[in-house]
Amino acid sequence: MAVKEKTIVVTATFVTSLLSYLYAKEANKDSVAYVMVGGFIGSLLGEGIAEAINKNNTKNQNNNNGNRNT
């Protein structure tokens, strides 16, 4: 996993954890469970986004390499 991919996953995890914490505090709920679930969902989202970006970059690179040979 490249540094850029790790940054995307960490950022998504942090943002969703923070949002779930703020929600729990606003709703006067126990924040631990919400932060754990929010972090898990954020890591899944981050992995999906990083994979989509990586796939798109690979596809673009392959298309560019194919255009140079013609």
Helices and strands as residue ranges (DSSP letters): H 3-26, H 31-68
